[in-house]
């Protein structure tokens, strides 16, 4: 199917923030990138989701900066304004909701997964599906009403298993419909095709599960 893509600007605290929009005409999905910034890979993710029939928005949480190494990403993280990042995420969510007029899905990667949990727990009535890729963050899990799907490694130095298991145990005790998928032997960032940690087989499986989950949770009918 044909999709429309564009670079847009969000107004955040009297500041202009860039975002990438890929419009497949259907339910809304907010893509929240990892600490690298809004690199080409995450725009490709938006395009892939739009090809599945979704309306996809990815805000730039790094003000145009893109880290190519872990050290560069750490430096960006250290100087990041978490208040501005949070306000950017919420502004993007509001913009997308204004387009689709319905509950949206969230897809977050590492740092972005933490922000996805924040959105899902603070505005639960606006979120119908939350997908977490190898990221985590403390949230008021009991307030989350969307379905949740997580994709994690069985031995991730950046995201300890006990922390992930604790989060999903909290989901269960809070009555959240949460599914945890573990991918043996993969590393953090395993779905990012521009990273040395990329695992094609695990990534393909994770995307198949994600597409099916989002279609079912947001009630999108589309077959590739």
Secondary structure, DSSP 8 states (H G I E B T S, - for coil): ---EEEEEEEEETTEEEEEEEEE-SSSEEEEE--TT-S-HHHHHHHHHHHHTT-EEEEE-TTTT----SHHHHHHHHHT--HHHHHHHHHHHHHHHHHHH-S-EEEEEETHHHHHHHHHHHHSGGGEEEEEEES------GGG--SEEEEEEESS-TTS-HHHHHHHHHHHHHTT--EEEEEETT--TTTT-TTSTT--HHHHHHHHHHHHHHHHHHHT-----
